[in-house]
Amino acid sequence: MHSPTITAAPDESAKARQLIEIGLALDPEARSHTLARLIASGLHDGPGTALERFASTGELDPQAAIEELNYLRVPIEQEAWVDALGRYVLATGGRS
């Protein structure tokens, strides 16, 4: 049985931001797969992107994710998120 792929807009809720900030305080290198997915859920540019797919399914395409991160524009408060997610992706096989 094949389950449908669920796509969603980035989670920009206050709760998501709070969870990411707490997660990064506890794990500044974002080594946690769950934290990396949570960050991706708050940063992706929408359905069909590598970051959205990683956030929703856990399936990571490191090369595509790094490319998206390189072109992502975020508020200064979220730059640490991009850096942490980039470190996670590189540690799991991506190249810059």
PDB file of N, CA, C and O in Angstrom, chain B, residues numbered from 101:
ATOM      1  N   MET B 101       0.835  -1.165   0.000  1.00  0.00           N
ATOM      2  CA  MET B 101       0.000   0.000   0.000  1.00  0.00           C
ATOM      3  C   MET B 101       0.886   1.236   0.000  1.00  0.00           C
ATOM      4  O   MET B 101       1.814   1.331   0.803  1.00  0.00           O
ATOM      5  N   HIS B 102       0.619   2.160  -0.868  1.00  0.00           N
ATOM      6  CA  HIS B 102       1.394   3.392  -1.004  1.00  0.00           C
ATOM      7  C   HIS B 102       0.664   4.522  -0.298  1.00  0.00           C
ATOM      8  O   HIS B 102      -0.503   4.796  -0.577  1.00  0.00           O
ATOM      9  N   SER B 103       1.376   5.182   0.632  1.00  0.00           N
ATOM     10  CA  SER B 103       0.746   6.309   1.314  1.00  0.00           C
ATOM     11  C   SER B 103       1.031   7.584   0.540  1.00  0.00           C
ATOM     12  O   SER B 103       2.112   7.731  -0.031  1.00  0.00           O
ATOM     13  N   PRO B 104       0.084   8.502   0.512  1.00  0.00           N
ATOM     14  CA  PRO B 104       0.273   9.733  -0.244  1.00  0.00           C
ATOM     15  C   PRO B 104       1.333  10.614   0.404  1.00  0.00           C
ATOM     16  O   PRO B 104       1.512  10.606   1.622  1.00  0.00           O
ATOM     17  N   THR B 105       2.027  11.370  -0.431  1.00  0.00           N
ATOM     18  CA  THR B 105       3.005  12.331   0.069  1.00  0.00           C
ATOM     19  C   THR B 105       2.252  13.559   0.551  1.00  0.00           C
ATOM     20  O   THR B 105       1.384  14.085  -0.145  1.00  0.00           O
ATOM     21  N   ILE B 106       2.592  14.002   1.738  1.00  0.00           N
ATOM     22  CA  ILE B 106       1.949  15.176   2.302  1.00  0.00           C
ATOM     23  C   ILE B 106       2.888  16.358   2.104  1.00  0.00           C
ATOM     24  O   ILE B 106       4.064  16.293   2.462  1.00  0.00           O
ATOM     25  N   THR B 107       2.370  17.426   1.539  1.00  0.00           N
ATOM     26  CA  THR B 107       3.171  18.628   1.370  1.00  0.00           C
ATOM     27  C   THR B 107       2.562  19.732   2.205  1.00  0.00           C
ATOM     28  O   THR B 107       1.354  19.763   2.440  1.00  0.00           O
ATOM     29  N   ALA B 108       3.402  20.625   2.642  1.00  0.00           N
ATOM     30  CA  ALA B 108       2.919  21.689   3.504  1.00  0.00           C
ATOM     31  C   ALA B 108       3.752  22.936   3.314  1.00  0.00           C
ATOM     32  O   ALA B 108       4.886  22.887   2.838  1.00  0.00           O
ATOM     33  N   ALA B 109       3.168  24.045   3.694  1.00  0.00           N
ATOM     34  CA  ALA B 109       3.898  25.305   3.705  1.00  0.00           C
ATOM     35  C   ALA B 109       4.852  25.292   4.888  1.00  0.00           C
ATOM     36  O   ALA B 109       4.666  24.517   5.826  1.00  0.00           O
ATOM     37  N   PRO B 110       5.863  26.135   4.856  1.00  0.00           N
ATOM     38  CA  PRO B 110       6.784  26.196   5.988  1.00  0.00           C
ATOM     39  C   PRO B 110       6.035  26.476   7.289  1.00  0.00           C
ATOM     40  O   PRO B 110       5.081  27.253   7.316  1.00  0.00           O
ATOM     41  N   ASP B 111       6.478  25.837   8.356  1.00  0.00           N
ATOM     42  CA  ASP B 111       5.872  26.060   9.660  1.00  0.00           C
ATOM     43  C   ASP B 111       6.521  27.285  10.279  1.00  0.00           C
ATOM     44  O   ASP B 111       7.646  27.220  10.775  1.00  0.00           O
ATOM     45  N   GLU B 112       5.814  28.393  10.248  1.00  0.00           N
ATOM     46  CA  GLU B 112       6.334  29.648  10.771  1.00  0.00           C
ATOM     47  C   GLU B 112       5.667  30.027  12.082  1.00  0.00           C
ATOM     48  O   GLU B 112       5.713  31.186  12.495  1.00  0.00           O
ATOM     49  N   SER B 113       5.052  29.062  12.729  1.00  0.00           N
ATOM     50  CA  SER B 113       4.358  29.342  13.971  1.00  0.00           C
ATOM     51  C   SER B 113       5.340  29.686  15.089  1.00  0.00           C
ATOM     52  O   SER B 113       6.513  29.314  15.044  1.00  0.00           O
ATOM     53  N   ALA B 114       4.846  30.388  16.069  1.00  0.00           N
ATOM     54  CA  ALA B 114       5.669  30.747  17.227  1.00  0.00           C
ATOM     55  C   ALA B 114       6.165  29.489  17.927  1.00  0.00           C
ATOM     56  O   ALA B 114       7.299  29.447  18.404  1.00  0.00           O
ATOM     57  N   LYS B 115       5.322  28.468  17.988  1.00  0.00           N
ATOM     58  CA  LYS B 115       5.702  27.213  18.646  1.00  0.00           C
ATOM     59  C   LYS B 115       6.868  26.553  17.905  1.00  0.00           C
ATOM     60  O   LYS B 115       7.809  26.074  18.537  1.00  0.00           O
ATOM     61  N   ALA B 116       6.811  26.526  16.580  1.00  0.00           N
ATOM     62  CA  ALA B 116       7.895  25.928  15.793  1.00  0.00           C
ATOM     63  C   ALA B 116       9.189  26.705  16.017  1.00  0.00           C
ATOM     64  O   ALA B 116      10.246  26.104  16.211  1.00  0.00           O
ATOM     65  N   ARG B 117       9.116  28.031  15.994  1.00  0.00           N
ATOM     66  CA  ARG B 117      10.318  28.844  16.226  1.00  0.00           C
ATOM     67  C   ARG B 117      10.893  28.568  17.612  1.00  0.00           C
ATOM     68  O   ARG B 117      12.107  28.453  17.777  1.00  0.00           O
ATOM     69  N   GLN B 118      10.017  28.465  18.601  1.00  0.00           N
ATOM     70  CA  GLN B 118      10.459  28.205  19.968  1.00  0.00           C
ATOM     71  C   GLN B 118      11.133  26.832  20.071  1.00  0.00           C
ATOM     72  O   GLN B 118      12.187  26.705  20.693  1.00  0.00           O
ATOM     73  N   LEU B 119      10.536  25.818  19.471  1.00  0.00           N
ATOM     74  CA  LEU B 119      11.116  24.476  19.506  1.00  0.00           C
ATOM     75  C   LEU B 119      12.482  24.434  18.822  1.00  0.00           C
ATOM     76  O   LEU B 119      13.397  23.765  19.302  1.00  0.00           O
ATOM     77  N   ILE B 120      12.622  25.139  17.715  1.00  0.00           N
ATOM     78  CA  ILE B 120      13.906  25.174  17.020  1.00  0.00           C
ATOM     79  C   ILE B 120      14.950  25.869  17.880  1.00  0.00           C
ATOM     80  O   ILE B 120      16.077  25.388  17.996  1.00  0.00           O
ATOM     81  N   GLU B 121      14.589  26.985  18.478  1.00  0.00           N
ATOM     82  CA  GLU B 121      15.546  27.715  19.324  1.00  0.00           C
ATOM     83  C   GLU B 121      15.964  26.867  20.530  1.00  0.00           C
ATOM     84  O   GLU B 121      17.143  26.847  20.885  1.00  0.00           O
ATOM     85  N   ILE B 122      15.032  26.178  21.154  1.00  0.00           N
ATOM     86  CA  ILE B 122      15.362  25.294  22.277  1.00  0.00           C
ATOM     87  C   ILE B 122      16.247  24.151  21.787  1.00  0.00           C
ATOM     88  O   ILE B 122      17.242  23.812  22.427  1.00  0.00           O
ATOM     89  N   GLY B 123      15.884  23.564  20.662  1.00  0.00           N
ATOM     90  CA  GLY B 123      16.674  22.468  20.104  1.00  0.00           C
ATOM     91  C   GLY B 123      18.095  22.885  19.805  1.00  0.00           C
ATOM     92  O   GLY B 123      19.034  22.142  20.091  1.00  0.00           O
ATOM     93  N   LEU B 124      18.269  24.076  19.228  1.00  0.00           N
ATOM     94  CA  LEU B 124      19.620  24.544  18.912  1.00  0.00           C
ATOM     95  C   LEU B 124      20.400  24.897  20.174  1.00  0.00           C
ATOM     96  O   LEU B 124      21.624  24.772  20.197  1.00  0.00           O
ATOM     97  N   ALA B 125      19.703  25.340  21.227  1.00  0.00           N
ATOM     98  CA  ALA B 125      20.388  25.607  22.492  1.00  0.00           C
ATOM     99  C   ALA B 125      20.942  24.310  23.081  1.00  0.00           C
ATOM    100  O   ALA B 125      22.021  24.296  23.674  1.00  0.00           O
ATOM    101  N   LEU B 126      20.190  23.224  22.911  1.00  0.00           N
ATOM    102  CA  LEU B 126      20.603  21.922  23.432  1.00  0.00           C
ATOM    103  C   LEU B 126      21.557  21.178  22.491  1.00  0.00           C
ATOM    104  O   LEU B 126      22.383  20.382  22.938  1.00  0.00           O
ATOM    105  N   ASP B 127      21.438  21.437  21.212  1.00  0.00           N
ATOM    106  CA  ASP B 127      22.219  20.731  20.192  1.00  0.00           C
ATOM    107  C   ASP B 127      22.658  21.732  19.129  1.00  0.00           C
ATOM    108  O   ASP B 127      22.124  21.718  18.020  1.00  0.00           O
ATOM    109  N   PRO B 128      23.637  22.617  19.449  1.00  0.00           N
ATOM    110  CA  PRO B 128      24.021  23.685  18.522  1.00  0.00           C
ATOM    111  C   PRO B 128      24.537  23.204  17.168  1.00  0.00           C
ATOM    112  O   PRO B 128      24.499  23.955  16.193  1.00  0.00           O
ATOM    113  N   GLU B 129      25.006  21.995  17.098  1.00  0.00           N
ATOM    114  CA  GLU B 129      25.490  21.460  15.833  1.00  0.00           C
ATOM    115  C   GLU B 129      24.385  20.782  15.027  1.00  0.00           C
ATOM    116  O   GLU B 129      24.628  20.299  13.921  1.00  0.00           O
ATOM    117  N   ALA B 130      23.188  20.745  15.571  1.00  0.00           N
ATOM    118  CA  ALA B 130      22.033  20.120  14.908  1.00  0.00           C
ATOM    119  C   ALA B 130      22.352  18.713  14.430  1.00  0.00           C
ATOM    120  O   ALA B 130      22.109  18.371  13.273  1.00  0.00           O
ATOM    121  N   ARG B 131      22.893  17.905  15.320  1.00  0.00           N
ATOM    122  CA  ARG B 131      23.208  16.514  14.968  1.00  0.00           C
ATOM    123  C   ARG B 131      21.957  15.640  14.972  1.00  0.00           C
ATOM    124  O   ARG B 131      21.959  14.548  14.404  1.00  0.00           O
ATOM    125  N   SER B 132      20.909  16.112  15.599  1.00  0.00           N
ATOM    126  CA  SER B 132      19.668  15.351  15.701  1.00  0.00           C
ATOM    127  C   SER B 132      18.894  15.389  14.382  1.00  0.00           C
ATOM    128  O   SER B 132      18.635  16.456  13.826  1.00  0.00           O
ATOM    129  N   HIS B 133      18.539  14.223  13.904  1.00  0.00           N
ATOM    130  CA  HIS B 133      17.735  14.112  12.685  1.00  0.00           C
ATOM    131  C   HIS B 133      16.405  14.831  12.873  1.00  0.00           C
ATOM    132  O   HIS B 133      15.934  15.521  11.968  1.00  0.00           O
ATOM    133  N   THR B 134      15.805  14.670  14.038  1.00  0.00           N
ATOM    134  CA  THR B 134      14.509  15.306  14.314  1.00  0.00           C
ATOM    135  C   THR B 134      14.631  16.818  14.300  1.00  0.00           C
ATOM    136  O   THR B 134      13.783  17.498  13.721  1.00  0.00           O
ATOM    137  N   LEU B 135      15.673  17.359  14.927  1.00  0.00           N
ATOM    138  CA  LEU B 135      15.875  18.806  14.922  1.00  0.00           C
ATOM    139  C   LEU B 135      16.121  19.305  13.504  1.00  0.00           C
ATOM    140  O   LEU B 135      15.583  20.340  13.112  1.00  0.00           O
ATOM    141  N   ALA B 136      16.917  18.593  12.741  1.00  0.00           N
ATOM    142  CA  ALA B 136      17.184  19.001  11.360  1.00  0.00           C
ATOM    143  C   ALA B 136      15.894  19.033  10.545  1.00  0.00           C
ATOM    144  O   ALA B 136      15.695  19.946   9.743  1.00  0.00           O
ATOM    145  N   ARG B 137      15.025  18.058  10.739  1.00  0.00           N
ATOM    146  CA  ARG B 137      13.742  18.047  10.022  1.00  0.00           C
ATOM    147  C   ARG B 137      12.857  19.203  10.467  1.00  0.00           C
ATOM    148  O   ARG B 137      12.161  19.805   9.649  1.00  0.00           O
ATOM    149  N   LEU B 138      12.880  19.511  11.750  1.00  0.00           N
ATOM    150  CA  LEU B 138      12.083  20.629  12.266  1.00  0.00           C
ATOM    151  C   LEU B 138      12.578  21.948  11.671  1.00  0.00           C
ATOM    152  O   LEU B 138      11.776  22.799  11.286  1.00  0.00           O
ATOM    153  N   ILE B 139      13.897  22.114  11.598  1.00  0.00           N
ATOM    154  CA  ILE B 139      14.449  23.318  10.980  1.00  0.00           C
ATOM    155  C   ILE B 139      14.036  23.385   9.512  1.00  0.00           C
ATOM    156  O   ILE B 139      13.614  24.438   9.034  1.00  0.00           O
ATOM    157  N   ALA B 140      14.154  22.282   8.806  1.00  0.00           N
ATOM    158  CA  ALA B 140      13.758  22.253   7.390  1.00  0.00           C
ATOM    159  C   ALA B 140      12.290  22.617   7.231  1.00  0.00           C
ATOM    160  O   ALA B 140      11.913  23.272   6.260  1.00  0.00           O
ATOM    161  N   SER B 141      11.453  22.193   8.187  1.00  0.00           N
ATOM    162  CA  SER B 141      10.026  22.510   8.091  1.00  0.00           C
ATOM    163  C   SER B 141       9.775  24.005   8.228  1.00  0.00           C
ATOM    164  O   SER B 141       8.782  24.518   7.713  1.00  0.00           O
ATOM    165  N   GLY B 142      10.665  24.702   8.918  1.00  0.00           N
ATOM    166  CA  GLY B 142      10.509  26.139   9.081  1.00  0.00           C
ATOM    167  C   GLY B 142      11.175  26.960   7.999  1.00  0.00           C
ATOM    168  O   GLY B 142      10.946  28.166   7.910  1.00  0.00           O
ATOM    169  N   LEU B 143      11.998  26.326   7.170  1.00  0.00           N
ATOM    170  CA  LEU B 143      12.762  27.062   6.164  1.00  0.00           C
ATOM    171  C   LEU B 143      12.381  26.780   4.719  1.00  0.00           C
ATOM    172  O   LEU B 143      12.630  27.618   3.852  1.00  0.00           O
ATOM    173  N   HIS B 144      11.793  25.642   4.437  1.00  0.00           N
ATOM    174  CA  HIS B 144      11.622  25.258   3.026  1.00  0.00           C
ATOM    175  C   HIS B 144      10.776  26.264   2.248  1.00  0.00           C
ATOM    176  O   HIS B 144       9.988  27.021   2.816  1.00  0.00           O
ATOM    177  N   ASP B 145      10.966  26.246   0.938  1.00  0.00           N
ATOM    178  CA  ASP B 145      10.268  27.178   0.048  1.00  0.00           C
ATOM    179  C   ASP B 145       8.979  26.600  -0.534  1.00  0.00           C
ATOM    180  O   ASP B 145       8.430  27.158  -1.485  1.00  0.00           O
ATOM    181  N   GLY B 146       8.501  25.517   0.009  1.00  0.00           N
ATOM    182  CA  GLY B 146       7.220  24.991  -0.435  1.00  0.00           C
ATOM    183  C   GLY B 146       7.296  23.595  -1.017  1.00  0.00           C
ATOM    184  O   GLY B 146       8.365  22.989  -1.078  1.00  0.00           O
ATOM    185  N   PRO B 147       6.137  23.089  -1.448  1.00  0.00           N
ATOM    186  CA  PRO B 147       6.041  21.729  -1.970  1.00  0.00           C
ATOM    187  C   PRO B 147       6.987  21.481  -3.139  1.00  0.00           C
ATOM    188  O   PRO B 147       7.186  22.334  -4.003  1.00  0.00           O
ATOM    189  N   GLY B 148       7.561  20.286  -3.132  1.00  0.00           N
ATOM    190  CA  GLY B 148       8.430  19.863  -4.220  1.00  0.00           C
ATOM    191  C   GLY B 148       9.890  20.196  -4.013  1.00  0.00           C
ATOM    192  O   GLY B 148      10.733  19.791  -4.814  1.00  0.00           O
ATOM    193  N   THR B 149      10.208  20.923  -2.959  1.00  0.00           N
ATOM    194  CA  THR B 149      11.608  21.255  -2.710  1.00  0.00           C
ATOM    195  C   THR B 149      12.259  20.140  -1.901  1.00  0.00           C
ATOM    196  O   THR B 149      11.577  19.364  -1.232  1.00  0.00           O
ATOM    197  N   ALA B 150      13.577  20.071  -1.970  1.00  0.00           N
ATOM    198  CA  ALA B 150      14.314  19.044  -1.222  1.00  0.00           C
ATOM    199  C   ALA B 150      14.128  19.227   0.282  1.00  0.00           C
ATOM    200  O   ALA B 150      14.005  18.247   1.017  1.00  0.00           O
ATOM    201  N   LEU B 151      14.106  20.479   0.741  1.00  0.00           N
ATOM    202  CA  LEU B 151      13.928  20.719   2.179  1.00  0.00           C
ATOM    203  C   LEU B 151      12.521  20.346   2.636  1.00  0.00           C
ATOM    204  O   LEU B 151      12.346  19.825   3.737  1.00  0.00           O
ATOM    205  N   GLU B 152      11.525  20.607   1.806  1.00  0.00           N
ATOM    206  CA  GLU B 152      10.150  20.215   2.158  1.00  0.00           C
ATOM    207  C   GLU B 152      10.035  18.703   2.215  1.00  0.00           C
ATOM    208  O   GLU B 152       9.395  18.166   3.119  1.00  0.00           O
ATOM    209  N   ARG B 153      10.646  18.008   1.266  1.00  0.00           N
ATOM    210  CA  ARG B 153      10.596  16.543   1.246  1.00  0.00           C
ATOM    211  C   ARG B 153      11.289  15.981   2.488  1.00  0.00           C
ATOM    212  O   ARG B 153      10.783  15.045   3.108  1.00  0.00           O
ATOM    213  N   PHE B 154      12.442  16.545   2.854  1.00  0.00           N
ATOM    214  CA  PHE B 154      13.142  16.111   4.060  1.00  0.00           C
ATOM    215  C   PHE B 154      12.293  16.375   5.297  1.00  0.00           C
ATOM    216  O   PHE B 154      12.191  15.516   6.173  1.00  0.00           O
ATOM    217  N   ALA B 155      11.686  17.548   5.377  1.00  0.00           N
ATOM    218  CA  ALA B 155      10.857  17.887   6.536  1.00  0.00           C
ATOM    219  C   ALA B 155       9.669  16.942   6.672  1.00  0.00           C
ATOM    220  O   ALA B 155       9.340  16.516   7.779  1.00  0.00           O
ATOM    221  N   SER B 156       9.029  16.615   5.564  1.00  0.00           N
ATOM    222  CA  SER B 156       7.800  15.818   5.645  1.00  0.00           C
ATOM    223  C   SER B 156       8.027  14.317   5.659  1.00  0.00           C
ATOM    224  O   SER B 156       7.213  13.579   6.215  1.00  0.00           O
ATOM    225  N   THR B 157       9.133  13.839   5.049  1.00  0.00           N
ATOM    226  CA  THR B 157       9.318  12.389   4.949  1.00  0.00           C
ATOM    227  C   THR B 157      10.587  11.875   5.622  1.00  0.00           C
ATOM    228  O   THR B 157      10.703  10.682   5.903  1.00  0.00           O
ATOM    229  N   GLY B 158      11.536  12.768   5.880  1.00  0.00           N
ATOM    230  CA  GLY B 158      12.824  12.347   6.414  1.00  0.00           C
ATOM    231  C   GLY B 158      13.803  11.926   5.337  1.00  0.00           C
ATOM    232  O   GLY B 158      14.952  11.601   5.634  1.00  0.00           O
ATOM    233  N   GLU B 159      13.356  11.929   4.079  1.00  0.00           N
ATOM    234  CA  GLU B 159      14.219  11.567   2.951  1.00  0.00           C
ATOM    235  C   GLU B 159      15.047  12.789   2.568  1.00  0.00           C
ATOM    236  O   GLU B 159      14.505  13.829   2.196  1.00  0.00           O
ATOM    237  N   LEU B 160      16.381  12.647   2.664  1.00  0.00           N
ATOM    238  CA  LEU B 160      17.279  13.772   2.404  1.00  0.00           C
ATOM    239  C   LEU B 160      18.071  13.561   1.134  1.00  0.00           C
ATOM    240  O   LEU B 160      18.750  12.547   0.973  1.00  0.00           O
ATOM    241  N   ASP B 161      17.982  14.522   0.236  1.00  0.00           N
ATOM    242  CA  ASP B 161      18.835  14.590  -0.951  1.00  0.00           C
ATOM    243  C   ASP B 161      19.865  15.667  -0.615  1.00  0.00           C
ATOM    244  O   ASP B 161      19.600  16.854  -0.808  1.00  0.00           O
ATOM    245  N   PRO B 162      21.043  15.265  -0.111  1.00  0.00           N
ATOM    246  CA  PRO B 162      22.014  16.247   0.379  1.00  0.00           C
ATOM    247  C   PRO B 162      22.405  17.307  -0.644  1.00  0.00           C
ATOM    248  O   PRO B 162      22.471  18.491  -0.314  1.00  0.00           O
ATOM    249  N   GLN B 163      22.662  16.897  -1.869  1.00  0.00           N
ATOM    250  CA  GLN B 163      23.086  17.862  -2.891  1.00  0.00           C
ATOM    251  C   GLN B 163      22.008  18.913  -3.144  1.00  0.00           C
ATOM    252  O   GLN B 163      22.298  20.109  -3.177  1.00  0.00           O
ATOM    253  N   ALA B 164      20.777  18.471  -3.321  1.00  0.00           N
ATOM    254  CA  ALA B 164      19.681  19.412  -3.577  1.00  0.00           C
ATOM    255  C   ALA B 164      19.418  20.293  -2.355  1.00  0.00           C
ATOM    256  O   ALA B 164      19.127  21.481  -2.493  1.00  0.00           O
ATOM    257  N   ALA B 165      19.519  19.711  -1.165  1.00  0.00           N
ATOM    258  CA  ALA B 165      19.279  20.489   0.059  1.00  0.00           C
ATOM    259  C   ALA B 165      20.333  21.582   0.213  1.00  0.00           C
ATOM    260  O   ALA B 165      19.996  22.718   0.549  1.00  0.00           O
ATOM    261  N   ILE B 166      21.597  21.259  -0.025  1.00  0.00           N
ATOM    262  CA  ILE B 166      22.666  22.256   0.073  1.00  0.00           C
ATOM    263  C   ILE B 166      22.449  23.367  -0.948  1.00  0.00           C
ATOM    264  O   ILE B 166      22.633  24.545  -0.640  1.00  0.00           O
ATOM    265  N   GLU B 167      22.062  22.994  -2.150  1.00  0.00           N
ATOM    266  CA  GLU B 167      21.803  24.008  -3.180  1.00  0.00           C
ATOM    267  C   GLU B 167      20.689  24.951  -2.734  1.00  0.00           C
ATOM    268  O   GLU B 167      20.805  26.167  -2.884  1.00  0.00           O
ATOM    269  N   GLU B 168      19.611  24.393  -2.185  1.00  0.00           N
ATOM    270  CA  GLU B 168      18.516  25.235  -1.700  1.00  0.00           C
ATOM    271  C   GLU B 168      18.978  26.129  -0.560  1.00  0.00           C
ATOM    272  O   GLU B 168      18.628  27.309  -0.519  1.00  0.00           O
ATOM    273  N   LEU B 169      19.755  25.586   0.362  1.00  0.00           N
ATOM    274  CA  LEU B 169      20.255  26.379   1.484  1.00  0.00           C
ATOM    275  C   LEU B 169      21.151  27.520   1.007  1.00  0.00           C
ATOM    276  O   LEU B 169      21.128  28.609   1.582  1.00  0.00           O
ATOM    277  N   ASN B 170      21.938  27.278  -0.039  1.00  0.00           N
ATOM    278  CA  ASN B 170      22.822  28.319  -0.565  1.00  0.00           C
ATOM    279  C   ASN B 170      22.052  29.515  -1.110  1.00  0.00           C
ATOM    280  O   ASN B 170      22.569  30.632  -1.101  1.00  0.00           O
ATOM    281  N   TYR B 171      20.839  29.305  -1.580  1.00  0.00           N
ATOM    282  CA  TYR B 171      20.053  30.380  -2.183  1.00  0.00           C
ATOM    283  C   TYR B 171      18.936  30.896  -1.276  1.00  0.00           C
ATOM    284  O   TYR B 171      18.205  31.814  -1.648  1.00  0.00           O
ATOM    285  N   LEU B 172      18.811  30.317  -0.112  1.00  0.00           N
ATOM    286  CA  LEU B 172      17.753  30.692   0.814  1.00  0.00           C
ATOM    287  C   LEU B 172      18.023  32.060   1.422  1.00  0.00           C
ATOM    288  O   LEU B 172      19.146  32.344   1.838  1.00  0.00           O
ATOM    289  N   ARG B 173      17.013  32.900   1.477  1.00  0.00           N
ATOM    290  CA  ARG B 173      17.106  34.210   2.122  1.00  0.00           C
ATOM    291  C   ARG B 173      16.170  34.202   3.319  1.00  0.00           C
ATOM    292  O   ARG B 173      14.968  33.978   3.182  1.00  0.00           O
ATOM    293  N   VAL B 174      16.738  34.451   4.496  1.00  0.00           N
ATOM    294  CA  VAL B 174      15.956  34.400   5.733  1.00  0.00           C
ATOM    295  C   VAL B 174      16.245  35.628   6.580  1.00  0.00           C
ATOM    296  O   VAL B 174      17.262  36.294   6.385  1.00  0.00           O
ATOM    297  N   PRO B 175      15.357  35.930   7.519  1.00  0.00           N
ATOM    298  CA  PRO B 175      15.650  37.009   8.467  1.00  0.00           C
ATOM    299  C   PRO B 175      16.896  36.649   9.275  1.00  0.00           C
ATOM    300  O   PRO B 175      17.216  35.474   9.452  1.00  0.00           O
ATOM    301  N   ILE B 176      17.582  37.658   9.755  1.00  0.00           N
ATOM    302  CA  ILE B 176      18.831  37.439  10.487  1.00  0.00           C
ATOM    303  C   ILE B 176      18.653  36.476  11.654  1.00  0.00           C
ATOM    304  O   ILE B 176      19.576  35.731  11.984  1.00  0.00           O
ATOM    305  N   GLU B 177      17.475  36.479  12.287  1.00  0.00           N
ATOM    306  CA  GLU B 177      17.214  35.587  13.420  1.00  0.00           C
ATOM    307  C   GLU B 177      17.265  34.115  13.023  1.00  0.00           C
ATOM    308  O   GLU B 177      17.470  33.250  13.876  1.00  0.00           O
ATOM    309  N   GLN B 178      17.081  33.824  11.739  1.00  0.00           N
ATOM    310  CA  GLN B 178      17.058  32.433  11.284  1.00  0.00           C
ATOM    311  C   GLN B 178      18.356  31.999  10.618  1.00  0.00           C
ATOM    312  O   GLN B 178      18.455  30.859  10.165  1.00  0.00           O
ATOM    313  N   GLU B 179      19.342  32.865  10.547  1.00  0.00           N
ATOM    314  CA  GLU B 179      20.601  32.481   9.908  1.00  0.00           C
ATOM    315  C   GLU B 179      21.271  31.317  10.629  1.00  0.00           C
ATOM    316  O   GLU B 179      21.897  30.470   9.992  1.00  0.00           O
ATOM    317  N   ALA B 180      21.144  31.270  11.962  1.00  0.00           N
ATOM    318  CA  ALA B 180      21.716  30.141  12.713  1.00  0.00           C
ATOM    319  C   ALA B 180      21.020  28.837  12.333  1.00  0.00           C
ATOM    320  O   ALA B 180      21.641  27.774  12.362  1.00  0.00           O
ATOM    321  N   TRP B 181      19.740  28.908  11.979  1.00  0.00           N
ATOM    322  CA  TRP B 181      19.007  27.718  11.542  1.00  0.00           C
ATOM    323  C   TRP B 181      19.612  27.186  10.255  1.00  0.00           C
ATOM    324  O   TRP B 181      19.858  25.987  10.121  1.00  0.00           O
ATOM    325  N   VAL B 182      19.850  28.091   9.305  1.00  0.00           N
ATOM    326  CA  VAL B 182      20.415  27.694   8.012  1.00  0.00           C
ATOM    327  C   VAL B 182      21.791  27.071   8.222  1.00  0.00           C
ATOM    328  O   VAL B 182      22.111  26.038   7.633  1.00  0.00           O
ATOM    329  N   ASP B 183      22.607  27.713   9.073  1.00  0.00           N
ATOM    330  CA  ASP B 183      23.945  27.190   9.343  1.00  0.00           C
ATOM    331  C   ASP B 183      23.877  25.794   9.968  1.00  0.00           C
ATOM    332  O   ASP B 183      24.602  24.889   9.555  1.00  0.00           O
ATOM    333  N   ALA B 184      23.012  25.627  10.954  1.00  0.00           N
ATOM    334  CA  ALA B 184      22.900  24.340  11.639  1.00  0.00           C
ATOM    335  C   ALA B 184      22.403  23.258  10.690  1.00  0.00           C
ATOM    336  O   ALA B 184      22.921  22.141  10.688  1.00  0.00           O
ATOM    337  N   LEU B 185      21.403  23.587   9.887  1.00  0.00           N
ATOM    338  CA  LEU B 185      20.884  22.594   8.938  1.00  0.00           C
ATOM    339  C   LEU B 185      21.944  22.264   7.892  1.00  0.00           C
ATOM    340  O   LEU B 185      22.080  21.108   7.494  1.00  0.00           O
ATOM    341  N   GLY B 186      22.686  23.257   7.450  1.00  0.00           N
ATOM    342  CA  GLY B 186      23.768  23.014   6.506  1.00  0.00           C
ATOM    343  C   GLY B 186      24.817  22.072   7.079  1.00  0.00           C
ATOM    344  O   GLY B 186      25.290  21.173   6.385  1.00  0.00           O
ATOM    345  N   ARG B 187      25.185  22.272   8.341  1.00  0.00           N
ATOM    346  CA  ARG B 187      26.153  21.369   8.983  1.00  0.00           C
ATOM    347  C   ARG B 187      25.599  19.950   9.042  1.00  0.00           C
ATOM    348  O   ARG B 187      26.323  18.985   8.797  1.00  0.00           O
ATOM    349  N   TYR B 188      24.314  19.825   9.367  1.00  0.00           N
ATOM    350  CA  TYR B 188      23.689  18.496   9.424  1.00  0.00           C
ATOM    351  C   TYR B 188      23.758  17.830   8.046  1.00  0.00           C
ATOM    352  O   TYR B 188      24.160  16.673   7.926  1.00  0.00           O
ATOM    353  N   VAL B 189      23.366  18.567   7.021  1.00  0.00           N
ATOM    354  CA  VAL B 189      23.351  17.994   5.672  1.00  0.00           C
ATOM    355  C   VAL B 189      24.761  17.590   5.242  1.00  0.00           C
ATOM    356  O   VAL B 189      24.960  16.507   4.691  1.00  0.00           O
ATOM    357  N   LEU B 190      25.736  18.463   5.495  1.00  0.00           N
ATOM    358  CA  LEU B 190      27.114  18.126   5.123  1.00  0.00           C
ATOM    359  C   LEU B 190      27.617  16.902   5.887  1.00  0.00           C
ATOM    360  O   LEU B 190      28.344  16.079   5.330  1.00  0.00           O
ATOM    361  N   ALA B 191      27.238  16.780   7.145  1.00  0.00           N
ATOM    362  CA  ALA B 191      27.671  15.637   7.951  1.00  0.00           C
ATOM    363  C   ALA B 191      27.038  14.332   7.473  1.00  0.00           C
ATOM    364  O   ALA B 191      27.566  13.253   7.741  1.00  0.00           O
ATOM    365  N   THR B 192      25.911  14.424   6.768  1.00  0.00           N
ATOM    366  CA  THR B 192      25.232  13.217   6.288  1.00  0.00           C
ATOM    367  C   THR B 192      25.515  12.932   4.824  1.00  0.00           C
ATOM    368  O   THR B 192      24.860  12.083   4.219  1.00  0.00           O
ATOM    369  N   GLY B 193      26.488  13.634   4.246  1.00  0.00           N
ATOM    370  CA  GLY B 193      26.891  13.271   2.893  1.00  0.00           C
ATOM    371  C   GLY B 193      26.799  14.349   1.846  1.00  0.00           C
ATOM    372  O   GLY B 193      27.113  14.080   0.687  1.00  0.00           O
ATOM    373  N   GLY B 194      26.390  15.546   2.181  1.00  0.00           N
ATOM    374  CA  GLY B 194      26.322  16.616   1.187  1.00  0.00           C
ATOM    375  C   GLY B 194      27.686  17.241   0.965  1.00  0.00           C
ATOM    376  O   GLY B 194      28.591  17.080   1.784  1.00  0.00           O
ATOM    377  N   ARG B 195      27.831  17.939  -0.117  1.00  0.00           N
ATOM    378  CA  ARG B 195      29.065  18.677  -0.424  1.00  0.00           C
ATOM    379  C   ARG B 195      28.678  20.116  -0.677  1.00  0.00           C
ATOM    380  O   ARG B 195      27.606  20.392  -1.215  1.00  0.00           O
ATOM    381  N   SER B 196      29.550  21.036  -0.291  1.00  0.00           N
ATOM    382  CA  SER B 196      29.249  22.450  -0.514  1.00  0.00           C
ATOM    383  C   SER B 196      29.759  22.888  -1.867  1.00  0.00           C
ATOM    384  O   SER B 196      29.601  24.050  -2.241  1.00  0.00           O
TER     385      SER B 196
END
